[in-house]
Amino acid sequence: MPICSSWWIPISALCVIFVGIFVSRLSDDFKVEIFIWQTPPKYENELRRNKALANEEILMKGDILGPESIVVEGEMFYTGTMDGKLLRVEKDGLKKKILKTNLTPSIILGIRRLNKNYFVAIDMFNGIFIVNFDTGEVKLLLQTGTNINGFQINIPNDLDILDENTIFFSDVSSRWDTSHFSYCALESGFTGRVYKYQISTQELELVLDKIFCANGIQILPDRQSFLVSEMCAARVTKYYFTGPQKGHREIFVDNLPGYPDNIRLSNTGTVYVPMGGVRHPDMSSYIEILGPYSWLRRMIMQIIPVKWLNSWVYNQLFSIKYGLVLEYALNGTLLRSLHDPCGVAHKISQVTDDGTNLYLGSFENDFIVKVNKTEMERKLLTKEDTNL
């Protein structure tokens, strides 16, 4: 037995030497940083579980794929899909007009009204489009991959409109494109950005950088600041782009119980922050567990094909089938949380409020969820609890 055991000494030494040599020879293409996530918050107080989003109405089941962003106006809603369609649909879902970018692949992640005639839509693969549903016009304004003033657009994600000539939009990473999105999470690098784009002059201006996976963006009612989701950091940042506090940035909310997506205002001026993916309060994802070990994440990125990593990272972020939306005051105070413990409404990418109903978008589901606000308020008053 002692003789056999002695073999482990040189074998272990060789393994240590091999790992040391391997790590020292890792590609410098990966700029991996340490990032420490806090333990996900428990479902208590304002985060107490409820059934506010349960037993919802399902619209257009099987007729739509990945309606991530939704604009509701009167009896119509407008959305874009993960197969590159732009739709104007009557609220009953029976009558619709479909436009296309005519580019492949094409995934629409954000849509806003620009003016009386036009909408603006953002496509992660292809860029920013101007859309007229009446005439059928779909025109590319700013192409993904474009380099303006030394800034290259890689993964445009969400947008908001300051005025008819000015668009603010987020770009997930200044380093990686869509085919390498897993690297954005695994590097834990603050390479996301927010840009301002002037339609008339085609001028592109960097407004905010050092964002961890820049996602949803919402200009606040003061018209001097905006919120932007740092999706993989599980937090939202506030930034003043004009006014007395111009240039000031602060954490609007940190350590969210999930990974925030498109931020939108309610009809009363509060802020809806949907969780595209939910963090388990008792169990961190492997991405978060690996946060302190930059060398190990670097090794993983070096030896595992990016296609596999993309799938693995996606599952780590979005595998829990649970619906969750948080509602905040403009000062960052959590007012309440809206849950669907059954997970029918899950992977929630956006909440659009028309005063009577909430419409929940998703980057994956093949339907839109409609939640009656009166019924939702009744469920919240019952304070029914449930298990995750």
Order of alpha helices (4+ residues) and beta strands (2+ residues): alpha-alpha-beta-beta-beta-beta-beta-beta-beta-beta-beta-beta-beta-beta-beta-alpha-beta-beta-beta-beta-beta-beta-beta-beta-beta-alpha-alpha-alpha-beta-beta-beta-beta-beta-alpha
